[in-house]
Amino acid sequence: MLEKSKKILFSLVRKFGSEKSAIIQNIAWLFFDRILRMGVGLFVGVWVARYLGVQQFGIFNYATAFVSLFNPLTTLGLDALVIRSIVREPELKDEILGTTFWLKLAGAIVCLLLTVGSIFVLRQDDQLTVGLVAILATAGILRAFDGIDFWFQSQVQSKYTVVARNTAFIIIALVKVVLIKMQAPLVAFAWATLGEVALGTAGLIIAYRFKGYSILWRWSLSLAKTLLTESWPLILSGLTIMIYMRIDQIMLGQMVGDEAVGLYSAATRISEVWYFIPTAISSSVAPSIYAAKQVSEDLYYQRIKKLIRLLVMISLVVAVPMSFLSTTIMTLLFGNGYAAAGSILGIHIWAAVFVFMGVASNSWFIAEGLTQLAFRRTLMGAVVNVILNWLLIPAYAGVGAAVATVISQAIASFFSNATHAKTRKIFKVQIKCFLPFD
């Protein structure tokens, strides 16, 4: 199966003609980025988890999940739309990036206020959790400069983003090791997380200036209205995605306790570490998919089909062995205190199949201008996830949350596409991707 995945990847790239060299290099840089983060991040992350213990590790991940729920108000669903806009109208680069910057900055401020206010209502007597949330939520303000990353993606030059952010990542990884050696308190690790975003942002600005560009961007009210008109379904979609990606940890914390969050978070850290694969491949291929739609409908769907099939096969290569070795992996990495997380990992890893498929099909929703239907499908998944978590967590704790995640991901990324006339076309493409000889 692995060998077949490689053949499909090379076939997919060959279809992109003269762009294949840039695409291969971009994918290689993104894979280097995520593999480095997976290796170093897993090593340091496991060390941090062992140092903090299940209880404090659970508190930290509860705060992280809580902030994630509000993050779509910072991104505003603009990421793919900005990349598409730059690809279509590169001469408006400064106007697009400037408008994106101010929209994201305004969204980040609103997000910070809502996040801190909400956690204070829920846990007003828990000053530690409130403080952690406030620190972590502040990172959103720095992400207003993410437009630089979108520019590099649109030019298939992600290596600059990789260098900038990985430099920050390595520095902060070393800082976390020092914090462990110093036996620093939990809040210090939150400050380190914020520091990584700050250093990464500084690196992006330096890389952008190194390429000879100026950040004297321009604001355009008309462009802002156009972007927000198209992005509001993606904002709602992002909120619902965060609900079915992170509500399980919040509900575990509220219904069972922080220790349950610690076990579940350890399992999902291993399960979700693979999610960089569809993101890296899809972000590199997306500009060519958008361009193909303007050339030929057959070429357009051929590229989408090959992308989805490749990612589905890779997800199966990951999920099958991980499900059998889950308990061994958890105890080997995190220690006997996290042994109960093995059964959670064995179930949760199967969500990857539908996550990979969903990321691959996102380009189709963007290219077709069906962002409102992207929101519809994620809303269905979020509702199902909340209901299943409510039913399963009291009796099965983290295992119940893992089952809820897999089912809700399947509904959001796959089965929901069969429920609307306009999305049945991509649903049929997804079905064919499970057929090896189609």
N, C-alpha and C positions, 0 to 999 in steps of 0.2 A: 504493500500500500504506500509506503514511504517513497519507493522508487517511482510509482505512478504519479504521486503528487509532484515530484521533481519534473517529470516529463510534461505535466500539465502546466506547471509554472513556466518552463521554457517555451512551450507552445503559446501560452498566453502572451509572453513578452514578444515572441516573433511576430504575432499578429499586429503589434503596435508599430511595425515598420521602423522608420528612421529614429523614432523616439526611444527604441529599446535600450540603447546604451545608457541614456540618462535615467531611465526607469530602473534598470538593474542597479546602477550606482546609488540611486536614491533609496531603493529597498535595502541595499547592503548597509548603507549608513543607518537607516532606521532599525535594522536588525542588530547592528552593532550597539546602537543606543540601548535597545531593550535588553539585549543579552548581557551587556555590562551592568545594567540596572538590576536585571534578574539575578545575576551572580553576586555582585557586591551587595545589592539591596537585600537579597535573601540572607546572606551571611550576617550582615549587620542587623537586619530586622529580627532574625532568630536570636541573635545575641541580646538585643534589646528586650525581646519577649521573655527570654530566660531571666534576664536581670530584673525586669519589672514584676514578673510573676503573673499568673492568670488574672488576678483581681485588678491590678493597676493597668495591665495590658488591655483589659476589657474597658476600663474607664477611658483610656486614651482613644481606643477605637470607637467607642460610643460617641465621643466628642467629634472625631473625624467624620463619622457617618452622619452626625447631626448637621455639621457644616456642609457636607456634600448635598444634603437635601435642598439647600438653598442656592447651590452653585450655578444652576441654570439661569438665575437672575443676573449673574455676572457675565456668563458667556453670551446670553441673549439669543442663543441659537444661530449666531452669526458665522461660525467657523467655516462651514462648507459654502455658505452663500458668498462670503468674502472671497474665498479662493476662486469660486466660479466667476465672480464679477471681475476679478483681476485677469483671469484667463481670457475673458471675453473683451474686456476694455483695459488693456495694460496702460494706455495713455492716461487713464484716470487714477493711477496708482496712489498718488499723494492725497487725492480727495477721498478715495475709498478707505485708505489707512487712517486718515485723520478723523473721518466720521466714525469709523469703527472704534478708535481710541476713546473718543468722548462718550460714545454710547456705552462702552464697557466700563468706563470709569463711573458713570452715573449708576449703572446697574450694580457695580461692586459696593458702592456706598449704601444703596438701598438694601442690598443683600446683608451687609454687615449689621445694619440696624435691626433688620427683621430677625436675623439669626440670634444675636445676643438677647434681644427682647423675648424671643420664644423660649430660649433655654432658661432664662431667668424665671419665666412663669412656671416652667415644668420642674426646675430644680433650684428654686431660690435659696434653699438651705444648703446646697452643695456648691460652695464657693470654688472648689477645685475644678469641677466640671465646667462651671460658668466661665472661669478664667481660661481654661483650655480652649473652649469654643471661641472666645473673644480673640485670642491670639491666632488661632488657625483661620478664622474668618477674615482677618486683616489681609491675608495673602491675596484675596480677590482684587484688591485695589492695584496691586503690582501687576496683575495679569491684564490690565488695560493695554499693556504693550504687546500682547500676543499677536497683534496684527503683523508684527515683524515676522513671526513664525509663519503666518498665513502667506505672506509674500514669498518666503523661501519655498514653501510647499508648492505654490502656484508656478514657480520656476523650476520645480523638481530639483531643489538644492537644499534638501533637509540637513546636509552635513554641517551647515553653519549653526543650525539650531542644536544639533546633536553635540557639537563641540562646546557650545556655550552652556547648555544645561548640564552636560555631563561633568564639566569642570566644577560647576557648583555642587553637583551631586557627590563627587568624590571628596571635595573639601568637607562637606557636611557629614559624610559618612565617617570621615576621620574624627570630626568633632564629636559625633555620637559615641565613638569608641572611647574618646577621652572622657566624656560624660559618664560612661559606665565605670571606667577606672576610678573616677573621682567620686563615684556613688552619688551622682547628682539626683535631685528630685524629679518627679514626673514632669513638672512644668517646664523644665529645661529642655526636654525633648520637643515640646511644642514650639519653643523659641527657635530651636534648631531647624524645625520644619519650615517655619517662616523665613529663616535665614537662607535656606536653600532656594526658595522662590525669589527672594531679593537678589541673590547672586546670579541666578539664572537669567533674571530680567536684565541685569546689568550686562551680562554676557551677550544677550541678544542685541542690545543697543550697540555694543562695541562691534559685533559682527556686521551689523547693518551699516555702521559708519565705515568699517573696514572695506566694504564693497563699494564705497563712494556715494552712499545715499544719505540724504538729510532727513531728520525727523521733523522738519518744519512742514508738517502736514496741514491740509485744509479741511475745514468743516463744511459740510453741505447739508442744509436742512432737507432739501428735496431728496437727496440720496438716503438720508436717515429715515425719512418716511417710507421710501421704497423698500429699504432693507427690513424695517420693522414690520411693514405690511406683510412681507413674505416670511419673516422669521417668527412671528408670534405663535404660529402652530408649533414651531420647533422649540420655542421657549416652554410651552406647555408640555410638549413631548419630552423635553429634557427633564422637567420636573417629575413627570410620571416615570421616566427611566430611573431617576434617582430614588423614587419611591420603591420601585420593585428591585432596585439594586442595593439599597441601604436601609429600607424600613425594617428589614428583618433584624438588623443589629439593634435598632432603636427599640423595637417591640420586645426583643429578648431582654434588653436592659430594663425596660419598664415592667415586664411581666414575670421575668425569672430572676435577673440580677446581673451584675457586672461580670461575674465569673463566667456565666454562660456566654456573654459577649466575647470574653477572652478566648474561649475554646473555639467558638464559631469564627472569630476573626483570624485565628491562626490557620484554620482549615481553608478559609476563603483566600488568605494570602497566597497559599500554594495553588489553589484552583484558578484564581484570577491573574496570576503572574503570566499566564499564557495569552492573555487578551491583547498583548502587544502585537501578536502576529497578524490578525486581521486588520488592525489599525495601520500597521506599517505598510502592508501590501496594498490595502484599499486606498490610502492617502496618496500613494505613489501612482496608482493606476487611474484614479478618479479623473484627473485632468484630461487623460486620453479618452475616457469614456464619454465625458461631456463633449469633446471635440468630435468623436465618432458619430454622435447623434446628428450632427449637422452635415455629415457626409453620406451615411448609409444606415438605414434602419437595421438591415441584416448584420452589418459589422458591429453596430451598437449592441444588439442583443447577443451576438456571438461573444463579445468581450465580457458582458455581464455574466453570461452563463458560465464561461470558463473561470471567471473570478470566484463565483459562488461555489462551483464544484471543487476548485482547488482548496478553498478554505474549509469546506465541509470535510474533505478527506484529511486535511491536516488536523482538524479537531478530533476526528476519530482516532488518529494515530496518538494523540495526547490522552484522550479520555480512557481508552481501553486499559492500557497498563496502569495508569494512575488509580483507577477504581480498584484494581486487585492489590496494589501495593500501598494503599492509603494509610493504614495503621502503622506499617513499618516506617513509612516516610515521616509521619508526624512524630513518632517516638524518637526516631533517629535524629531529627532536626531540632525539635523543641524540648525533648525530654519526656520522662514518664508522666509528668504533671499534665501534659497535653495529650495523653494517649486517647482519651475519649473523643478527641477531635477527628480521629481516623475514620470513624463511621460517617461523620459529617462530610469529610473530603470525598469519600467514595461515592457519595450521592451528588454533591454539589458540582463535581467535575463535569458531569453530563450537561450542565447548563452551557458549557463551552460550545457544544454543537450548534445550539440555537443563537448564541451570541455571535459566533463567527458568521453564521448565515445572515443574521440581522445587519451586521456591519457591512457585509458585502452588498446587500440589497439597498443600503442607504443611498448609494450613488444613483440608483434608478429612481428613487423617490425625488431626489434633488433635480435630476435631469428632466423628469416628467412634470416638475412643478406641482407635485402632490404632497407637499409638506403637511397639509392639513390632515391627510390620511395617515401620515406617519404618526401624528399625534393620536389619532383614533386607535391605532393598533397598540401603541404603548399604554394608552389609557386602559384598554382592555386587560393588558398584562398586569398593570398596577393594581387594578381593582381585584383581580383574581388573587394576586399575591397577598394583599392585605387581608382578604377574607380567609385564605388558606393559613396564613400565619396566625390569625386570630383563633382558628380552629385547632391547629396542630401544635403550636408552641407550648400551651399549658401542659399537654400530655407528653410531648416528645422533645421539647426544648430545641436545641440546635439541629437535630436530625429533622424535625418537623419543618424548621425554617429552610433547610436545604431542599426538601421535597417541594415546598412552596415555590422556591426560586426556580427550580428546573421546569415545573409546570407552567409558571407564569412566563418564563422566557420562551418556551415553546409556543405559547399562545400569541405573545407579542410579536415574535420574529417570523413565525411560520403560519400557524393556523388562522390567525386573524386576516391574512391576505386572501383567504377563500371566502370571506364574508362580504366583500364589496366588489361590484362589477369592475371597477377601474383597477383593482389590485389583483384580480384573478390571473392576469397575464404574468405577473412576477411570481405568483403562487405556482403556476404551471412550470415556470423555469426552475423554481426551487425544487419541485418534485423530480424533475428530470435530472437534477444534480445528484440525486440519490441513486440514480440508475447508471451503473458503470459503463453500459454499452450504448447509451442513447446518443 
